[in-house]
Every structure is written in structure tokens, then in C-alpha cells.
Amino acid sequence: MKSIAVFLLAFFIVSCAGGKENTYTGSTPAAPAIRSFLGISLHDSIDFIRWKLIFRNNQYHLQCNYGIGKPNTNGFINGGQKIEFSGELKKEKNHYLLRHGNKTLKAAEFNADLLHLLDADNSLLIGNGGWSYTLNNTTPSLSDQTSISAPQTLLKDSMAFEGRTPCNIPGVIPPGVDCYKLKWLIILYANAEKNEPGTYKVLGTGWRKEGGRKGNWKIVTGKNGRITYQLNDDKENGVLYFLKMDEHILVFTDADGKLLVGNEDFSYTMNSRW
């Protein structure tokens, strides 16, 4: 098996020589659509999957490590299991299609920095409190451009989003403070009858000592109809910014609307809890 993997990698490098290469990395849960593509049994116990996905021209090369997380580390018990193969890559508008034998996997391009894995019905996969299904460009351009513009829909009485992110969110962790990850639970309340935003509550690492953070939030409509949820401080100045990708997925941005890019362990994607 090792010799086959080496051959496939060599073939990928040679066949794609001279083309532009993009590498994406990240850690995701193991939804059935992902397990099917990777050939992982639905009965295997898995905490998360770590990805390294290389695109060059019309080819991709994939390396995955998966298993049960080793406590107090970012690795796996007994090193986990490894998968590696190459295949055909096709792009249709803002969707990528990866082929492996008779199996396919689709990913939506949020922008050149971020890919998000899709379910069998082409919906954005919803992660959990630990990991999302977003993969991050290892050499990001940090752009405010986006290939997806989710329309604003009727608000519910409350919406909750959760996830874990790296620490580089402006204004959350003071300079010089050690930080590996941030845990988040964000609850947005609204007046559903008037379809108007209301208050918010943020729980998690950033304001744990204060018992969380509260304030008002608003909806900001930007270029190309993009929708941003802006959480304000007590002076109504923006504190946190989330770009709406669909009803279940939000992505952190900075104050200028640039989408934040994560690493091999965590993304800046928030997943709907309810």
C-alpha cells in the first residue's frame, strides 16, 4: 500500500508540473458523505479527520489522518489511521468536484482562501462545537471577496452558533496572552414578528471571566448583497463580525469584511446549534 501511495504522489506531481498549486488544510467531523468518499466504515469511531488537500490544474492529491483524539494534544490515539490518494478535479462556477473511482465529493468555494465540504444534496455540511467542514488555504490572500451571497430570510426568536477557532480575532485576546484556541457559543435573539435583530449573548473562552458578553446586534447588507451579522458593544460599535453563508453557517470576518482563515486544527466557521 505504501508503494502505491508513493506512485500516486509521484504521478500527481509529474502530471501537474508547471501548474498553479493551492493547498488547503483543516480538521472536520466525519459525516456519512465524507466517510463514503474516503472509504471509512460508518461504524468506525472517529472524533475528527485532519485534511491536506492539494489542487493543481485538473488534479488533486489528498492526505487524511483520522481517529480518536488524544487528550490534551492535537493528535490521535496511536497516531490514528491514514488515507492518501489522487484523482480528477473539476470546477463548475464556485463548486469543486473531486472524483475517486466511482465516488465524488463536492466542495463550495467561499473565496480563494476557504473551501467548505458539501453533503450529497449540495448543502453546506454543518459541523459541531469542535470542528467545522471548512478547509483553509495555507497561503491565504485574506480577501473580502466571496463566491457565495446568502439572502436574508425571516428571523427566528433565537439562533445559536457554536465552534472552535484559532485566536486571531481582533479585540478578543490581548497581545502577549498565550492562546491555542477559542471556544464559542453565540446566541442571537430577534423580534420574529417585526423581523428585526435584538440582543445577543456570547459564551466561551474570550469573555469567560466576565460570564460572557451581551449587547445588541444588527444586519449589515454589503456589496453583492452579502449579509453580515455585526455584534456591537455598549456604545454600538462593532465587536464581532460574521458573514452569512447560509442559514446554518457563519464565517468570522474582520471589521473590513475580510474572511478570516484558519489552520490545520480549527477554522473561523460557526455552525448552527439550533
VENVENNOR-V155697 format. One record per backbone hydrogen bond with DSSP energy under -1.0 kcal/mol. CO is the residue of the C=O (numbers start at 1). NH is the residue of the N-H. E is the energy in kcal/mol with one decimal. If there is no record, write none. Layout:
((CO & NH & E) (CO & NH & E))
This chain:
((1 & 5 & -2.2) (2 & 6 & -2.2) (3 & 7 & -2.2) (4 & 8 & -2.7) (5 & 9 & -2.3) (6 & 10 & -2.5) (7 & 11 & -2.7) (8 & 12 & -2.4) (9 & 13 & -2.4) (10 & 14 & -2.5) (11 & 15 & -2.9) (12 & 16 & -1.5) (14 & 17 & -1.2) (16 & 19 & -2.1) (22 & 55 & -3.2) (23 & 138 & -2.6) (24 & 53 & -3.2) (25 & 136 & -3.5) (26 & 51 & -3.4) (28 & 49 & -3.0) (31 & 35 & -2.5) (32 & 36 & -2.6) (33 & 37 & -1.6) (34 & 38 & -2.3) (35 & 39 & -1.3) (35 & 40 & -2.5) (41 & 44 & -1.1) (48 & 67 & -1.4) (49 & 28 & -2.8) (50 & 65 & -2.1) (51 & 26 & -1.3) (52 & 63 & -2.4) (53 & 24 & -3.0) (54 & 61 & -2.1) (55 & 22 & -2.4) (56 & 59 & -1.9) (58 & 89 & -2.5) (59 & 56 & -2.4) (60 & 87 & -1.9) (61 & 54 & -2.9) (62 & 85 & -1.8) (63 & 52 & -1.9) (64 & 83 & -2.5) (65 & 50 & -3.4) (66 & 81 & -3.1) (67 & 47 & -2.6) (67 & 48 & -1.4) (68 & 77 & -2.9) (70 & 73 & -1.5) (75 & 70 & -2.4) (76 & 79 & -1.8) (77 & 80 & -1.7) (81 & 66 & -2.5) (83 & 64 & -2.9) (85 & 62 & -3.1) (87 & 60 & -2.0) (88 & 99 & -2.3) (90 & 97 & -3.3) (92 & 95 & -2.1) (94 & 109 & -3.2) (95 & 92 & -2.9) (96 & 107 & -2.0) (97 & 90 & -2.1) (98 & 105 & -2.1) (100 & 103 & -1.8) (103 & 100 & -2.9) (105 & 98 & -3.1) (106 & 118 & -2.7) (107 & 96 & -3.1) (108 & 116 & -2.6) (110 & 147 & -3.5) (113 & 137 & -3.0) (114 & 110 & -1.8) (114 & 111 & -1.2) (115 & 135 & -3.0) (116 & 108 & -3.2) (117 & 125 & -2.1) (119 & 122 & -1.9) (123 & 119 & -2.8) (131 & 128 & -2.6) (133 & 117 & -2.4) (135 & 115 & -2.3) (136 & 25 & -2.4) (143 & 259 & -2.1) (157 & 190 & -2.1) (159 & 188 & -3.3) (160 & 273 & -3.4) (160 & 274 & -1.2) (161 & 186 & -3.2) (162 & 271 & -3.0) (163 & 184 & -2.5) (165 & 182 & -2.7) (167 & 169 & -1.6) (169 & 172 & -1.8) (174 & 177 & -1.7) (182 & 165 & -2.3) (183 & 205 & -1.6) (184 & 163 & -1.5) (185 & 203 & -3.0) (186 & 161 & -2.5) (187 & 201 & -2.1) (188 & 159 & -2.2) (189 & 198 & -2.0) (190 & 192 & -1.1) (191 & 195 & -1.3) (191 & 196 & -1.8) (196 & 191 & -2.9) (198 & 217 & -2.0) (199 & 189 & -3.0) (200 & 215 & -1.3) (201 & 187 & -2.9) (202 & 213 & -2.2) (203 & 185 & -2.1) (205 & 208 & -1.3) (207 & 212 & -2.9) (208 & 211 & -1.5) (213 & 202 & -3.0) (215 & 200 & -2.4) (216 & 232 & -2.7) (218 & 230 & -2.7) (220 & 228 & -2.6) (222 & 225 & -1.4) (223 & 226 & -1.7) (226 & 222 & -3.1) (227 & 244 & -2.9) (228 & 220 & -3.0) (229 & 242 & -1.9) (230 & 218 & -2.3) (231 & 239 & -3.5) (231 & 240 & -1.5) (233 & 236 & -2.0) (237 & 233 & -2.5) (240 & 231 & -2.8) (241 & 253 & -2.1) (242 & 229 & -3.0) (243 & 251 & -2.0) (248 & 272 & -2.1) (249 & 245 & -2.6) (249 & 246 & -1.4) (250 & 270 & -3.3) (251 & 243 & -3.3) (252 & 260 & -2.3) (254 & 257 & -1.9) (258 & 254 & -1.8) (266 & 263 & -2.6) (268 & 252 & -2.6) (270 & 250 & -2.0) (271 & 162 & -2.7))
